[in-house]
Amino acid sequence: MAHPFSRRRSVRTYLLAWIISPIALFIVIDSFSLYRNTLESVNTAYDRMLIASVHSIGDLLRIENGELKASLPYAALEIYEADYSSRMIYRINDLDGAFFDGDEDLPAYRGKADKEAIYPSLAHIYEDTYNGVPVRVAALFQPVVTNGPHGAALVQVAETMENRSALARKIFWETLIRQAALLVVIVSVTLYVVSRALQPVDALRRQLDERPADDLSPVAPPMAPKELQPFINALNQLMSRLRRLLDHQQRFVANASHQLRTPLAVLKTQLQSGLRGDAPPQVILGEMSDTVERATNLANQLLSLAKVEQLRGRGAQEVCDLSMLARETAVDLSPLIAEKNLDFELDAQKAFVMGHPWMVSELISNLLHNAIRHTAEGGKLGVRIRSTDGQAELLVWDSGPGIAADAMDNVFKAFSSGGSSSGGLGLTICGEIVDSMNASISLRNRFDGDGVYCIGLDAAVAFRAVPGS
């Protein structure tokens, strides 16, 4: 089913259409219903005059010398005419049903008198035509007392419909004009109210249009209504994500241009030295190999940092088995562990966290890389995973020289130097991953029993544990 705004209709048009259209439809239906009710009311009022007229004529009928007589002054009909726009016609049939008086062109009533009725002199109202003109007719079987059996004369009074229709049309048009005026007022008020209600949206649009292209600060339009606040909050969150992404891209470009320039310059110098024959080829190639390896590691770290930010922007997370990912990472790094003849310990309980599997693996990999690099040949290191009280802890420990106290606060910054370690992006990547997972990371030097000599470093990451399958 298509969304109401799939065709880019404006909110103003949408609101006006759905507010005014039902009201306009109701007014139209109500107007025609009112016209029908008005016509019924007019007919009721005029029918009472017809009934009064037919009873007045019936009351004037009498029997004299065995013959039906009727004295009908014109006033008997005139007093019941509302004005001269309508005509009233009458017809009387005698006791035998033959025409007696009045206008013979008026069609005779085809009904029969109900002789057993309690009130036989009740008038009957119906519509007919008189000389091609529609008329409203009242018919009455008027009882007439005779010396013999009782009889009933038929009295009919008809009125043309012009006056009724004219009055009903007049009431209808007056009502329709009032309803149209009401609709105009409703449309005007609705336009005004909708325009006033959308002013904060227009103000927000103008504020965004007037902003410089690089201004991603939070939006704070004045007098924003409560209904607009969720949209503004979502927009500010988007601005924040964009600002973080642009800052990351700028840092990435700056770091890449600065850090890759150095090994490439060194590589060029080494190549020129080899071409001049300043040192044996094997020595030059060995130095070049080390330089290429450092440049490759640096490029991989830069790409990993960019991928972390990309995955963070997507926001998609899933349940990750921390212990399984730790085992897989340890297997991948086993050649480096074996190369330095390190004593590696893995103590991993089942623990599940929310995150991206690649990011969790990258976090463990970078921490283990640092531990392997800073642990002396033949030393010890390991990974321990615990899950208690809704929290999962990942601990990577080594037996290296630790980190100097004055460098502890800067180790998560890009290309910082921690103690005897060379600057790089490993811990920076770890910090970004931990931040994206709403976790926390801490580095602690481990000392001997006397608390004098540093015997290693503990890198502890605390996650919020989730139920796993």
C-alpha positions as CSV (number, residue, x, y, z in Angstrom):
1,M,0.0,0.0,0.0
2,A,1.4,3.4,-1.0
3,H,2.3,5.8,1.7
4,P,0.2,9.0,1.8
5,F,3.3,11.1,1.0
6,S,4.7,8.8,-1.6
7,R,3.9,11.4,-4.3
8,R,5.6,14.2,-2.5
9,R,2.4,16.0,-1.5
10,S,3.0,18.8,0.9
11,V,1.9,18.5,4.5
12,R,-0.2,21.7,4.2
13,T,-2.1,20.2,1.2
14,Y,-2.5,16.9,2.9
15,L,-3.9,18.5,6.1
16,L,-6.2,20.8,4.2
17,A,-7.6,18.0,2.1
18,W,-8.3,15.7,5.0
19,I,-9.8,18.5,7.2
20,I,-11.9,20.4,4.6
21,S,-13.0,17.5,2.3
22,P,-15.1,15.6,5.0
23,I,-16.6,18.9,6.2
24,A,-17.5,19.9,2.6
25,L,-19.0,16.5,1.9
26,F,-21.0,16.7,5.1
27,I,-22.3,20.1,4.2
28,V,-23.4,18.9,0.8
29,I,-25.2,15.9,2.1
30,D,-26.7,17.9,5.0
31,S,-28.0,20.5,2.5
32,F,-29.8,18.0,0.4
33,S,-31.2,16.3,3.4
34,L,-32.3,19.7,4.7
35,Y,-34.1,20.4,1.4
36,R,-36.0,17.1,1.6
37,N,-37.0,17.8,5.2
38,T,-38.0,21.4,4.3
39,L,-40.1,20.1,1.5
40,E,-41.8,17.7,3.8
41,S,-42.4,20.5,6.4
42,V,-43.8,22.8,3.6
43,N,-46.1,20.0,2.4
44,T,-47.3,19.4,6.0
45,A,-48.1,23.1,6.5
46,Y,-49.9,23.4,3.1
47,D,-51.7,20.1,3.5
48,R,-53.3,21.4,6.7
49,M,-54.8,24.3,4.6
50,L,-56.0,21.8,2.0
51,I,-57.7,19.7,4.7
52,A,-59.3,22.8,6.3
53,S,-60.6,23.8,2.8
54,V,-62.0,20.4,2.0
55,H,-63.7,20.2,5.5
56,S,-65.1,23.8,5.0
57,I,-66.6,22.8,1.7
58,G,-67.9,19.6,3.1
59,D,-69.6,21.4,6.0
60,L,-71.6,23.5,3.4
61,L,-73.2,20.5,1.8
62,R,-76.9,19.8,2.6
63,I,-80.0,18.1,1.3
64,E,-82.9,20.3,0.4
65,N,-86.1,18.8,-1.1
66,G,-84.2,15.5,-1.7
67,E,-81.5,17.3,-3.7
68,L,-77.9,18.0,-2.8
69,K,-77.2,21.7,-2.3
70,A,-74.0,23.6,-1.8
71,S,-73.4,27.3,-1.1
72,L,-69.8,27.9,-1.8
73,P,-68.6,31.5,-1.4
74,Y,-65.2,32.2,-3.0
75,A,-63.9,33.3,0.4
76,A,-64.2,29.6,1.4
77,L,-61.1,29.0,-0.8
78,E,-59.5,32.4,-0.8
79,I,-58.8,32.5,2.9
80,Y,-56.7,29.4,2.6
81,E,-54.5,30.6,-0.2
82,A,-51.0,31.7,0.9
83,D,-50.7,34.1,-2.0
84,Y,-51.7,34.4,-5.6
85,S,-48.8,32.3,-6.9
86,S,-50.8,29.1,-6.4
87,R,-54.2,28.1,-7.5
88,M,-56.8,26.1,-5.6
89,I,-59.4,24.0,-7.5
90,Y,-62.3,22.1,-6.1
91,R,-64.7,19.4,-7.3
92,I,-67.8,17.8,-5.8
93,N,-69.4,14.5,-6.7
94,D,-72.9,13.8,-5.5
95,L,-74.1,10.9,-3.6
96,D,-74.2,8.7,-6.7
97,G,-70.6,9.6,-7.7
98,A,-71.6,11.9,-10.5
99,F,-70.0,15.3,-11.0
100,F,-72.0,18.0,-9.1
101,D,-70.0,21.2,-8.8
102,G,-66.6,22.8,-9.3
103,D,-64.0,22.0,-12.0
104,E,-64.8,18.9,-13.9
105,D,-61.3,18.8,-15.4
106,L,-59.9,17.8,-11.9
107,P,-59.6,14.0,-12.0
108,A,-62.0,12.3,-9.7
109,Y,-60.6,10.5,-6.7
110,R,-60.4,6.8,-7.4
111,G,-60.6,5.6,-3.9
112,K,-63.7,4.2,-2.2
113,A,-65.3,5.3,1.0
114,D,-64.8,3.1,4.0
115,K,-68.3,2.8,5.3
116,E,-67.2,0.7,8.3
117,A,-64.5,3.2,9.4
118,I,-64.9,4.9,12.8
119,Y,-64.2,8.3,11.3
120,P,-65.3,8.0,7.7
121,S,-64.9,11.8,7.1
122,L,-61.1,11.7,7.3
123,A,-59.4,13.4,4.3
124,H,-57.0,11.6,2.0
125,I,-54.0,13.5,0.6
126,Y,-52.4,12.5,-2.7
127,E,-50.7,14.0,-5.7
128,D,-52.2,14.1,-9.2
129,T,-52.1,16.3,-12.4
130,Y,-54.5,18.9,-13.5
131,N,-54.3,20.1,-17.1
132,G,-50.7,18.8,-17.1
133,V,-49.7,20.6,-14.0
134,P,-48.8,18.7,-10.8
135,V,-51.2,19.3,-7.9
136,R,-51.7,18.3,-4.4
137,V,-55.2,17.0,-3.7
138,A,-57.2,16.5,-0.5
139,A,-60.2,14.2,-1.0
140,L,-63.1,13.8,1.6
141,F,-66.1,11.6,1.6
142,Q,-68.5,13.9,3.4
143,P,-71.5,12.2,5.0
144,V,-74.8,13.9,4.1
145,V,-77.9,13.2,6.2
146,T,-81.0,12.3,4.2
147,N,-84.5,10.9,5.0
148,G,-83.4,7.6,3.6
149,P,-80.1,5.8,3.9
150,H,-77.0,7.9,4.7
151,G,-74.8,8.8,1.8
152,A,-71.5,10.5,1.2
153,A,-70.5,13.1,-1.3
154,L,-67.0,13.3,-2.6
155,V,-65.3,16.6,-2.0
156,Q,-61.9,17.3,-3.6
157,V,-59.7,20.4,-3.2
158,A,-56.5,20.7,-5.2
159,E,-53.6,23.1,-5.1
160,T,-50.9,23.7,-7.6
161,M,-47.3,23.1,-6.4
162,E,-45.7,26.3,-7.4
163,N,-45.9,28.0,-4.1
164,R,-44.7,24.9,-2.2
165,S,-41.7,24.4,-4.5
166,A,-40.8,28.1,-4.5
167,L,-40.8,28.2,-0.7
168,A,-38.8,25.0,-0.4
169,R,-36.2,26.3,-2.9
170,K,-36.0,29.7,-1.1
171,I,-35.3,27.9,2.2
172,F,-32.8,25.6,0.5
173,W,-30.8,28.4,-1.2
174,E,-30.8,30.5,1.9
175,T,-29.5,27.5,3.8
176,L,-27.0,26.7,1.1
177,I,-25.6,30.2,1.2
178,R,-25.2,30.0,4.9
179,Q,-23.5,26.6,4.6
180,A,-21.2,28.0,1.9
181,A,-20.3,31.0,4.2
182,L,-19.6,28.5,7.0
183,L,-17.4,26.5,4.7
184,V,-15.5,29.6,3.7
185,V,-14.9,30.5,7.3
186,I,-13.8,26.9,8.1
187,V,-11.4,27.0,5.1
188,S,-10.0,30.4,6.1
189,V,-9.5,29.3,9.7
190,T,-8.0,26.0,8.7
191,L,-5.6,27.7,6.3
192,Y,-4.5,30.1,9.0
193,V,-4.1,27.5,11.7
194,V,-2.2,25.1,9.4
195,S,0.1,27.8,8.3
196,R,0.7,28.9,11.8
197,A,1.3,25.3,12.9
198,L,3.8,24.8,10.0
199,Q,5.8,28.0,10.8
200,P,8.3,26.1,13.0
201,V,9.0,23.7,10.1
202,D,9.6,26.7,7.7
203,A,11.8,28.3,10.4
204,L,13.8,25.0,10.7
205,R,14.1,24.8,6.9
206,R,15.4,28.4,6.7
207,Q,17.8,27.8,9.5
208,L,19.2,24.8,7.7
209,D,19.4,26.7,4.3
210,E,21.3,29.5,5.9
211,R,23.9,27.2,7.5
212,P,27.4,26.9,6.0
213,A,28.1,23.6,4.3
214,D,30.5,22.5,7.1
215,D,28.3,23.5,10.0
216,L,27.1,20.3,11.7
217,S,26.3,21.8,15.1
218,P,23.0,20.8,16.8
219,V,19.9,22.5,15.5
220,A,17.9,24.5,18.0
221,P,15.0,26.3,16.3
222,P,13.2,28.8,18.6
223,M,9.7,27.9,19.8
224,A,9.7,24.4,18.3
225,P,6.5,22.6,19.2
226,K,6.6,19.3,21.2
227,E,5.6,17.3,18.1
228,L,8.7,18.5,16.2
229,Q,11.1,17.7,19.0
230,P,11.6,14.0,18.1
231,F,12.4,15.0,14.5
232,I,14.9,17.7,15.7
233,N,16.5,15.2,18.1
234,A,16.8,12.6,15.3
235,L,18.3,15.3,13.0
236,N,20.8,16.3,15.7
237,Q,21.8,12.7,16.2
238,L,22.3,12.4,12.4
239,M,24.4,15.6,12.5
240,S,26.5,14.1,15.3
241,R,27.1,10.9,13.4
242,L,28.0,12.9,10.3
243,R,30.3,15.1,12.3
244,R,32.0,12.1,13.8
245,L,32.3,10.4,10.4
246,L,33.8,13.6,8.8
247,D,36.2,14.0,11.7
248,H,37.2,10.4,11.3
249,Q,37.7,10.8,7.6
250,Q,39.8,14.0,8.2
251,R,41.9,12.2,10.8
252,F,42.2,9.2,8.4
253,V,43.4,11.3,5.6
254,A,45.8,13.3,7.8
255,N,47.2,10.1,9.4
256,A,47.5,8.3,6.1
257,S,49.2,11.2,4.4
258,H,51.6,11.8,7.3
259,Q,52.3,8.2,8.4
260,L,52.6,6.6,4.9
261,R,54.8,9.4,3.7
262,T,57.6,8.4,6.1
263,P,57.9,4.7,5.2
264,L,57.6,5.5,1.5
265,A,60.4,8.1,1.8
266,V,62.5,5.6,3.7
267,L,61.8,3.0,1.1
268,K,62.8,5.4,-1.7
269,T,66.0,6.3,0.2
270,Q,66.9,2.6,0.7
271,L,66.3,1.9,-3.0
272,Q,68.5,4.8,-4.1
273,S,71.2,3.6,-1.6
274,G,71.0,0.1,-3.2
275,L,71.3,1.5,-6.7
276,R,74.4,3.4,-5.7
277,G,75.9,0.3,-4.1
278,D,76.3,1.8,-0.7
279,A,75.7,-1.6,1.0
280,P,75.5,-5.2,-0.1
281,P,72.2,-6.1,-1.9
282,Q,71.1,-8.5,0.8
283,V,71.4,-5.9,3.5
284,I,69.5,-3.3,1.4
285,L,66.7,-5.8,0.5
286,G,66.4,-6.8,4.2
287,E,66.0,-3.2,5.2
288,M,63.5,-2.6,2.4
289,S,61.5,-5.7,3.4
290,D,61.2,-4.3,7.0
291,T,60.1,-1.0,5.7
292,V,57.5,-2.6,3.4
293,E,56.2,-4.7,6.3
294,R,55.8,-1.6,8.5
295,A,54.0,0.3,5.7
296,T,51.8,-2.7,5.1
297,N,50.9,-3.0,8.8
298,L,50.2,0.7,9.0
299,A,48.0,0.6,5.9
300,N,46.1,-2.4,7.3
301,Q,45.5,-0.6,10.6
302,L,44.3,2.5,8.8
303,L,41.8,0.4,6.8
304,S,40.7,-1.4,9.9
305,L,40.1,1.9,11.6
306,A,38.0,3.1,8.6
307,K,36.0,-0.2,8.7
308,V,35.3,0.2,12.4
309,E,33.8,3.6,11.7
310,Q,31.8,2.2,8.8
311,L,30.3,-0.6,10.8
312,R,29.5,1.8,13.7
313,G,27.6,4.0,11.2
314,R,25.4,1.0,10.2
315,G,24.5,0.3,13.8
316,A,23.6,-3.4,13.1
317,Q,24.6,-5.7,15.9
318,E,24.2,-9.4,16.7
319,V,25.0,-11.8,19.5
320,C,28.7,-12.7,19.5
321,D,30.3,-15.7,21.3
322,L,33.2,-14.0,22.9
323,S,35.0,-17.2,23.9
324,M,34.7,-18.7,20.4
325,L,36.0,-15.5,18.7
326,A,38.9,-15.5,21.2
327,R,39.9,-19.1,20.3
328,E,39.7,-18.4,16.5
329,T,41.9,-15.3,16.9
330,A,44.4,-17.2,19.0
331,V,44.6,-19.8,16.3
332,D,45.2,-17.2,13.6
333,L,48.0,-15.6,15.7
334,S,49.5,-19.0,16.7
335,P,52.4,-18.6,14.2
336,L,53.5,-15.3,15.8
337,I,53.2,-17.0,19.3
338,A,55.3,-19.9,18.2
339,E,57.9,-17.7,16.4
340,K,58.8,-16.1,19.8
341,N,58.3,-19.4,21.7
342,L,55.8,-17.9,24.0
343,D,53.8,-19.7,26.7
344,F,50.2,-18.9,25.8
345,E,47.2,-19.6,28.1
346,L,43.6,-19.5,27.1
347,D,41.0,-19.6,29.9
348,A,37.6,-18.7,28.3
349,Q,34.2,-19.3,29.8
350,K,31.1,-19.0,27.7
351,A,30.1,-15.3,27.3
352,F,27.9,-13.5,24.8
353,V,28.0,-9.8,23.9
354,M,26.2,-7.6,21.4
355,G,28.4,-6.4,18.6
356,H,29.8,-7.2,15.2
357,P,31.8,-10.4,15.0
358,W,34.6,-8.7,12.9
359,M,34.9,-5.9,15.4
360,V,35.2,-8.2,18.4
361,S,37.8,-10.3,16.5
362,E,39.7,-7.2,15.6
363,L,39.6,-6.0,19.2
364,I,41.1,-9.3,20.5
365,S,43.6,-9.5,17.6
366,N,45.0,-6.0,18.3
367,L,45.3,-6.6,22.0
368,L,47.0,-9.9,21.4
369,H,49.3,-8.3,18.8
370,N,50.4,-5.8,21.4
371,A,50.9,-8.5,24.0
372,I,53.0,-10.6,21.6
373,R,55.1,-7.7,20.4
374,H,55.9,-6.5,24.0
375,T,56.5,-9.9,25.5
376,A,60.1,-11.1,25.5
377,E,61.0,-14.3,23.7
378,G,60.0,-17.3,25.9
379,G,57.7,-15.2,28.0
380,K,54.1,-15.7,29.0
381,L,50.8,-14.2,27.9
382,G,47.2,-15.3,27.8
383,V,43.5,-14.5,27.4
384,R,41.0,-14.9,30.2
385,I,37.2,-14.5,29.7
386,R,34.7,-14.4,32.6
387,S,30.9,-13.7,32.7
388,T,29.3,-12.7,36.0
389,D,26.4,-10.6,37.1
390,G,25.3,-9.6,33.6
391,Q,28.8,-8.5,32.6
392,A,31.4,-10.2,30.4
393,E,35.1,-9.4,30.9
394,L,37.9,-10.0,28.4
395,L,41.4,-9.9,29.9
396,V,44.5,-10.0,27.7
397,W,47.7,-10.2,29.9
398,D,51.4,-10.3,29.0
399,S,54.7,-10.4,30.8
400,G,56.2,-7.4,29.0
401,P,57.6,-4.1,30.4
402,G,54.2,-2.5,30.8
403,I,53.4,1.2,30.1
404,A,55.0,4.2,31.6
405,A,52.8,6.1,34.0
406,D,53.1,9.4,32.1
407,A,52.1,7.7,28.8
408,M,49.1,5.8,30.2
409,D,46.6,8.6,29.3
410,N,47.7,8.9,25.7
411,V,48.0,5.2,24.6
412,F,44.6,5.3,22.9
413,K,45.5,8.3,20.7
414,A,46.6,7.6,17.2
415,F,50.4,7.0,16.8
416,S,51.1,7.6,20.5
417,S,54.0,5.9,22.1
418,G,53.5,3.8,25.3
419,G,56.6,3.1,27.2
420,S,59.0,1.2,25.0
421,S,56.4,0.5,22.3
422,S,56.4,2.3,19.0
423,G,53.5,4.4,18.1
424,G,50.7,2.9,16.1
425,L,47.0,2.5,15.6
426,G,46.4,-0.8,17.5
427,L,45.1,0.6,20.7
428,T,43.3,3.4,18.9
429,I,41.3,0.8,17.0
430,C,40.6,-1.0,20.3
431,G,39.3,2.3,21.8
432,E,37.0,2.9,18.8
433,I,35.6,-0.6,18.9
434,V,35.0,-0.5,22.6
435,D,33.3,2.9,22.3
436,S,31.0,1.7,19.5
437,M,29.9,-1.3,21.7
438,N,29.2,0.8,24.8
439,A,31.9,-1.1,26.6
440,S,34.9,0.1,28.6
441,I,38.7,-0.7,28.4
442,S,41.4,-0.2,30.9
443,L,45.1,-0.9,31.0
444,R,46.8,-1.8,34.2
445,N,50.5,-2.5,34.9
446,R,51.1,-5.7,36.9
447,F,53.7,-5.6,39.6
448,D,55.6,-8.2,41.7
449,G,54.8,-9.0,45.2
450,D,56.8,-6.1,46.6
451,G,55.1,-3.7,44.2
452,V,58.4,-2.5,42.8
453,Y,59.0,-4.1,39.5
454,C,56.5,-4.2,36.6
455,I,56.1,-7.8,35.5
456,G,53.4,-7.3,32.8
457,L,50.4,-5.5,31.5
458,D,46.7,-6.3,31.8
459,A,44.2,-5.0,29.2
460,A,40.7,-5.5,30.5
461,V,37.5,-4.9,28.5
462,A,34.2,-5.0,30.2
463,F,31.1,-5.7,28.1
464,R,27.4,-6.0,29.0
465,A,26.6,-9.7,28.7
466,V,23.5,-10.9,26.9
467,P,21.8,-14.3,27.1
468,G,23.3,-16.6,24.4
469,S,22.1,-19.8,22.6
